[in-house]
Structures are given as structure tokens and as C-alpha cells.
Amino acid sequence: MRISRTTKFAGAAIAATAMLALAGCGSAPEDETTDAGTDTDAMADFKACMVSDEGGFNDKSFNQLGLAGLEMAADELGFEIATTESASASDYAANLDGLAADGCNLIVSVGFLLSAPTVEAALANPDIEYAIIDDWADNDFDGETDAPNIKPLVFDTAQAAFLGGYAAASYSETGKVGTFGGAKIPPVTIFMDGFELGVDYYNEQNGTEVEVVGWDIESQEGQFTEEFAANDKAKQVAQGIIDQDVDVLLPVGGPIYQSAAEAIRDSGGGIALMGVDADVYETDPSVADLLLLSILKGMDVAVHEAAVSAAEGSFDVTPFVGTLENDGVGISSFHDFGDLVSPDLQAELDEIAAGIIDGSIPVESPASP
């Protein structure tokens, strides 16, 4: 079972994403027209759009990966895309309204925090197709999506984070590994749950007592910055965890990993960083030397599939659920740390992944889809 992967479009598409000049908060959407090897006339009337959460499209992680999938679909089929970047939660509704007014046929919302505004926009615009990353758009909790034209794109990242936690525990020499999040929301805590479960499984299998600092799965309490921004607050939270003698650190929240990297370097190094969503080794070479691995969420794959189906007239609101089995989640390779981890670790992770897929190794998070 192959569990070491780089998401399908993480090469040229993500590199191209980093070069975009993106629309600012509250401004008119920025249009892009792409060339394609197919009949572009067939796509002349189709426009796909995306609104970011407050992390912005240049976060080298969450938002950027979603946009990479949209761009790949546009490159393949030749349709127009438009993007609008949110600086804060107060921008979400206006940005969604702006995209609807701009003639978008498909609007993709990036993130759990856009759930309520996306439902409102979808109900107000029944002829527009919507997709939302990391949420079921079920704000009344009745088990059904709250608008008939929204496709949820959700991921059981606890499965992949379990592998990451096991790897972190295997690598640790201090016997302490740490994690912290941005906002305390299910798409963040699911990583932290899986991470702790993976550490616990390593202890069970190896007779060790590696501790997790920054999160407790039973109480669902831990360390958070309450935002998705690389800033002094994120660095201070990271430093507080580093000061407790951890030697592996998992920040979960888009660009907050950049602040964690600063704290690691200021501490003198010797601490491995873990990325989330994209393979951060590829998207942000400035921290490549610190990265043990990245826990991957195939948002590019999910967005690409949704955009292609919408453009071709076969849009289906059936939820996309990313798992290890369908390659919707996974872990990256160890890259520069390949010679520093146990030579048996990859084989152990392959066996664990197979067990998660066949159900013999349960991975249960309160946030699992």
C-alpha cells in the first residue's frame, strides 16, 4: 500500500499558484483566462470561481492547494476562473455575493468557516453550483446539506495524521512531541486527534511512553492561536510547546507553520517540523530542511474533480470524502529526513495504512466525516 505521496498537482500547479496576483479583500474578483488543448469554444460560457478563507491564497498550504486544483481543471478545459481573497471572516458573505454577481457558474468556498455564508449564498442563487472544502454545509445538524446545490468536499485526515503521529513518535528522542492549531474547529482538531492516536499506537506497539504536548483527545482541549496567520502569537504558542522539550512539532492551520519554523530556528534547531495539507517541502523550500514529513489532504484532487464535472455538465452534489483508500489523504515522503528515521519505519507505516483501510486498526476522531 503506497502511503507516501505528493498530491497529484503539487508540482507545476502549486508553483504557478504562488506567482498569482490575487484579488484583495472586498475587491472585484480577478478573472483569469486559460489556454487548453481542448475545444475552448465549448467552455466559453462557463466560469469557475473560488473564495479563500482568511489564510489567503499564498499560504503555501490550505487555500493555495485548493486553488491549484481549480487552475488545473481550467488549464485542461479552457474555462475562465475568478478568485476573491478574504482578509477576515467579515468578508465571506460579500465575497460570495460578488462572485455570484460576476457570473460564476461554480463557486468553491475554501474552509469550514465559510459554511453558513455559503449556504446562504447557495439558497439565494439556486442556478449556481457550489462546493465547499472541509464542511458538510449542514448548519442545522439534521444530517443533510442545507442547500441542494452544494457539494461537500471533506477529508478523513485523522487517518493520515495517525501515520504522522506514529512517525513522529518513532523519530522522537526526547519522548515528547507537540502540536497546536489555528482555530479550534473540526478540520483542525481532526489532525490533532489522529496525531495523538498515532503516537498512542506507537507506544502500544513498542512499549514506549512518548507524550503529546498541546492536545488531549479525551478532553478535546489544547493549544490554539485562534486564527490562521503567521504572526507573533503563533510563534509564542509554538515556543511555549518547544520549551516543554518536544523534538517534533505539528502546527495545524495553514501559514502558522511559518511561525513555528521561526521558533524552531530561534531555539537552536534540533526540532523537526511537520506540515499539513500540501507537501510543504515542495510548496515552501524555505522550511524544507526542518520537515520530517507533511500530512496531506487532497483538496486539489477534490476541487479538480468538482470543477471538471461542473464544466462538463455532470456536477453531482454527492459528497467527496477523502480517505487513505481513495488517496484523498496521505503522507509525503521523508525527503531530507529519509536517512534520519528508522530504516523499518516506512514498512511499518505501509502495514498500518493497510490496517486502517481494512478496518483492523480503528482511527476514530469526533471530527471524522
C-alpha positions in Angstrom: 0.0 0.0 0.0 1.5 3.3 -1.1 1.0 5.9 1.6 3.9 8.2 0.8 2.6 10.5 -1.9 2.7 14.0 -3.2 -0.7 15.3 -4.3 -1.3 14.9 -8.0 -0.9 18.6 -8.9 1.6 19.8 -6.3 4.3 20.4 -8.8 3.7 22.9 -11.6 0.2 23.9 -10.5 1.2 24.9 -6.9 4.3 26.6 -8.1 2.2 28.6 -10.6 -0.2 29.4 -7.8 2.5 31.1 -5.8 3.0 33.6 -8.6 -0.6 34.8 -8.8 -1.5 38.4 -8.2 -4.7 37.7 -6.2 -7.7 39.9 -5.6 -7.7 41.8 -2.4 -10.3 41.7 0.4 -13.7 43.1 -0.7 -12.4 43.9 -4.2 -13.9 42.8 -7.5 -13.0 39.2 -8.4 -9.9 38.8 -10.5 -10.5 36.9 -13.8 -8.1 34.6 -15.5 -8.5 33.0 -18.9 -6.5 29.9 -19.6 -5.5 28.1 -22.8 -6.3 24.5 -23.2 -5.7 21.6 -25.6 -9.4 21.0 -25.9 -12.1 23.0 -27.7 -12.2 26.2 -25.7 -15.4 27.4 -27.5 -17.3 24.7 -25.6 -16.2 26.3 -22.4 -16.7 29.9 -23.4 -19.8 30.3 -21.2 -18.5 28.5 -18.1 -16.8 30.3 -15.3 -15.5 28.7 -12.1 -14.7 30.8 -9.0 -13.2 30.4 -5.6 -13.2 32.4 -2.3 -10.4 31.9 0.2 -10.6 31.9 4.0 -8.6 34.4 5.9 -5.4 32.5 5.3 -5.2 33.8 1.8 -4.2 32.0 -1.4 -0.5 32.4 -0.8 -0.5 30.4 2.4 1.6 27.6 0.7 -0.9 25.2 2.2 -4.7 25.1 2.5 -6.1 27.8 0.2 -3.2 27.5 -2.2 -3.8 23.8 -2.7 -7.5 24.2 -3.4 -6.8 26.9 -6.0 -4.2 24.6 -7.6 -7.0 22.1 -8.3 -9.2 24.7 -9.9 -6.4 26.0 -12.0 -5.5 22.5 -13.2 -9.2 21.9 -14.3 -9.2 25.3 -16.1 -5.9 24.5 -17.9 -7.4 21.2 -19.1 -10.7 22.5 -20.3 -10.1 26.1 -21.1 -12.7 27.8 -19.0 -12.4 31.1 -17.2 -11.8 31.4 -13.4 -12.1 34.2 -10.9 -10.8 34.3 -7.3 -11.5 36.5 -4.3 -9.3 36.6 -1.2 -10.8 37.1 2.3 -8.8 39.0 4.9 -11.2 38.2 7.7 -14.5 36.3 8.4 -16.4 39.5 7.8 -15.5 39.4 4.1 -17.0 35.9 3.4 -20.6 36.9 2.6 -19.7 39.9 0.5 -17.1 38.0 -1.4 -19.5 35.2 -2.2 -22.1 37.7 -3.3 -19.5 39.4 -5.5 -18.7 36.1 -7.3 -22.4 35.3 -7.9 -22.8 38.8 -9.4 -19.7 38.2 -11.5 -21.4 35.4 -13.5 -19.8 32.4 -11.9 -21.3 29.0 -12.7 -19.4 27.2 -10.0 -18.2 28.8 -6.7 -15.9 26.9 -4.4 -15.6 28.0 -0.7 -12.3 27.2 0.9 -12.9 26.2 4.5 -15.3 25.2 7.4 -15.6 28.9 8.4 -17.4 29.7 5.2 -20.2 27.2 5.8 -23.1 29.5 6.9 -22.3 32.2 4.3 -22.0 29.5 1.6 -25.4 28.0 2.5 -27.0 31.5 2.4 -25.4 32.2 -1.0 -26.4 28.9 -2.4 -30.1 29.3 -1.3 -30.1 32.7 -2.9 -28.6 31.5 -6.1 -30.2 28.1 -7.0 -28.9 28.2 -10.5 -25.2 28.4 -9.4 -23.4 25.2 -8.3 -21.4 25.4 -5.1 -18.7 23.2 -3.5 -17.2 23.7 0.0 -14.0 22.3 1.4 -14.0 20.8 4.9 -17.6 21.1 5.7 -21.0 19.3 5.1 -22.8 22.7 4.9 -25.2 21.2 7.5 -25.6 24.1 9.9 -28.8 22.8 11.4 -27.2 19.4 12.1 -30.0 17.3 10.6 -27.7 15.1 8.6 -28.4 16.8 5.3 -26.7 19.5 3.3 -28.7 22.7 3.8 -28.9 23.6 0.1 -29.5 21.3 -2.8 -26.8 22.8 -4.9 -23.8 22.4 -2.6 -21.2 19.6 -2.9 -19.2 19.0 0.3 -15.5 18.2 -0.1 -14.5 16.6 3.2 -11.5 14.5 4.3 -10.8 11.9 7.0 -7.4 13.4 7.8 -7.3 11.6 11.1 -6.2 8.5 9.1 -3.2 10.3 7.6 -2.4 12.1 10.8 -2.3 8.7 12.6 0.5 7.8 10.3 2.2 11.1 11.0 1.8 10.7 14.8 3.4 7.2 14.6 6.3 8.6 12.6 6.8 11.5 15.0 6.9 9.1 18.0 9.3 6.9 16.2 11.6 9.8 15.4 11.5 11.5 18.8 14.5 11.1 21.1 13.1 13.3 24.0 9.9 11.2 24.3 7.8 14.4 23.7 6.1 15.6 20.5 3.9 18.6 20.2 1.0 20.1 18.2 -1.1 23.2 18.2 -3.8 24.6 16.0 -5.2 27.8 14.4 -8.9 28.0 15.2 -10.5 25.2 17.3 -12.7 23.8 14.6 -13.2 20.2 13.4 -10.9 20.4 10.3 -8.1 21.4 12.6 -8.8 19.1 15.6 -9.1 16.1 13.4 -5.4 16.4 12.6 -4.6 16.7 16.2 -6.8 13.7 17.1 -5.2 11.5 14.5 -1.7 12.6 15.5 -2.3 11.7 19.2 -3.9 8.3 18.2 -0.8 7.5 16.1 1.5 8.3 19.0 -0.6 6.1 21.3 -0.4 3.3 18.8 3.4 3.6 18.6 3.6 3.4 22.4 1.3 0.4 22.4 3.3 -1.5 19.8 6.7 -0.6 21.1 6.3 -0.4 24.9 7.2 3.3 25.0 5.7 6.4 26.6 6.0 9.2 24.1 3.9 12.1 25.3 1.9 14.6 23.2 2.1 18.2 24.3 -0.5 20.7 23.1 -3.6 18.5 22.7 -5.6 16.0 24.6 -8.1 13.9 22.6 -10.2 12.9 25.6 -10.9 16.4 26.8 -10.7 18.0 23.3 -8.6 20.7 24.8 -5.2 22.1 23.7 -3.2 25.0 22.3 -4.6 27.3 19.6 -3.8 30.7 18.1 -7.5 31.4 17.4 -6.6 32.5 13.9 -4.9 31.4 10.7 -2.0 33.8 10.4 1.8 33.6 10.7 2.4 36.1 13.5 3.9 36.7 16.9 1.0 34.9 18.6 1.6 31.8 16.6 5.3 32.0 17.3 4.7 32.4 21.0 2.4 29.3 21.1 5.0 27.3 19.2 7.7 28.5 21.6 5.7 27.5 24.6 5.4 24.0 23.3 9.1 23.8 22.3 10.1 24.9 25.8 8.5 21.6 27.1 11.3 19.6 25.5 9.4 18.4 22.4 11.6 17.5 19.4 8.8 17.2 16.8 6.2 19.9 16.2 2.9 19.7 14.2 1.2 23.1 13.6 -2.3 22.7 12.1 -3.6 25.9 10.5 -2.2 27.0 7.1 0.6 29.5 7.4 1.1 29.2 11.2 3.8 26.6 10.4 5.9 29.6 9.3 5.8 31.0 12.8 6.6 27.6 14.2 9.6 27.3 11.9 10.9 30.7 13.2 10.5 29.5 16.8 12.4 26.3 15.9 15.3 28.2 14.4 15.4 30.7 17.3 15.6 27.7 19.7 18.8 26.5 18.0 17.2 23.8 15.9 17.2 20.1 16.6 13.4 20.0 16.3 11.6 18.5 13.4 8.6 20.3 11.8 5.6 18.6 10.3 3.4 20.2 7.5 -0.3 19.8 6.8 -2.5 19.9 3.7 0.2 20.2 1.0 3.6 18.8 0.8 5.2 21.8 2.4 8.7 20.6 1.4 7.6 21.3 -2.2 5.5 24.4 -1.6 7.8 26.2 0.8 11.5 25.3 0.3 12.5 27.9 3.0 11.5 25.4 5.6 12.4 22.2 3.7 15.4 21.4 6.0 13.1 21.3 9.0 10.4 19.0 7.7 10.1 15.4 8.9 7.0 14.9 6.6 3.7 16.5 5.7 0.2 15.2 6.3 -1.6 15.6 3.1 -5.2 16.4 2.3 -6.0 16.1 -1.4 -8.0 19.3 -1.8 -6.5 19.9 -5.2 -7.8 16.5 -6.3 -11.3 17.1 -4.9 -11.6 20.6 -6.4 -10.3 19.4 -9.7 -13.0 16.7 -9.9 -15.8 19.0 -8.9 -14.7 21.7 -11.4 -14.4 19.3 -14.3 -17.8 17.7 -13.6 -19.4 21.2 -13.3 -17.8 22.4 -16.6 -18.8 19.2 -18.4 -22.4 19.4 -17.2 -22.3 16.4 -14.9 -22.0 18.1 -11.5 -23.0 15.8 -8.7 -23.6 17.0 -5.1 -22.7 13.7 -3.7 -20.0 14.4 -1.1 -16.4 13.7 -1.8 -14.8 12.0 1.2 -11.0 11.7 1.1 -9.5 8.7 2.7 -6.3 6.6 2.6 -8.1 4.1 0.4 -9.0 6.6 -2.3 -5.8 8.6 -1.9 -7.7 11.6 -0.7 -5.4 11.8 2.3 -1.9 10.5 2.9 1.6 11.5 4.0 4.5 12.8 2.0 7.9 11.1 1.8 10.5 11.9 4.4 12.6 13.9 1.9 15.8 15.1 3.7 14.9 13.1 6.8 15.0 9.8 4.9 18.3 8.8 6.4 17.4 10.0 9.9 14.3 7.9 10.5 14.4 4.2 11.4 15.1 2.0 8.3 12.0 0.0 9.3 9.6 2.9 9.6 8.3 3.1 6.1 7.4 -0.6 6.1 5.7 -0.2 9.4 3.7 2.8 8.0 2.7 0.8 5.0 1.4 -2.0 7.2 -0.5 0.4 9.4 -2.1 2.1 6.4 -3.3 -1.2 5.1 -4.8 -1.9 8.6 -6.6 1.4 8.7 -8.0 0.7 5.2 -9.2 -2.8 6.1 -10.6 -1.6 9.4 -8.3 -3.8 11.6 -6.7 -0.6 13.0 -9.6 1.8 14.0 -9.0 5.5 13.7 -11.8 7.4 15.4 -12.0 11.2 15.9 -15.0 13.2 17.0 -14.4 15.2 13.8 -14.2 12.3 11.4 -16.6 12.7 8.4 
